[in-house]
């Protein structure tokens, strides 16, 4: 039963939380913010030119890159944060109890983590890059769906 619960709430390739599990966790975070106030942040990470990686290196290279990105992003999380693979090459990070003054520095650090991953494209290994969208969560954020749009 535990294995089935895990499979329903996690991505099989990366072992990260899936979109459903992440949305539930985000809902709980928003409830906490409504009660206690403060700030949290949602970082949406999209790997640049991922299609080129897959077309050049094949599905196996794409899967390897996704797994390595997941592993490296995960090493930078605090215990109270959550990382998920939402779909394809899109990841989301939920950062609890953040200071707004450090948020964009943190986002840049995660972008640097992406560059530590090398992907083979057209026979050449190059650093992975990505776009990171930042959503500040407050007690005024209406819902998880709203934040994830």
Secondary structure, 3 states (H helix, E strand, C coil): CHHHHHHHHECCCCCCECHHHHHHHHHHHHHHHHHHCCCEEEEEEEECCHHHHHHHHHHHHHHHHHHHHHHHHHHCCCCCCEEEEEECCEEEEEECCCCHHHHHHHHHHHHHHHHCCEEEECCEEEECCEEEEEEEECCCCCCHHHHHC
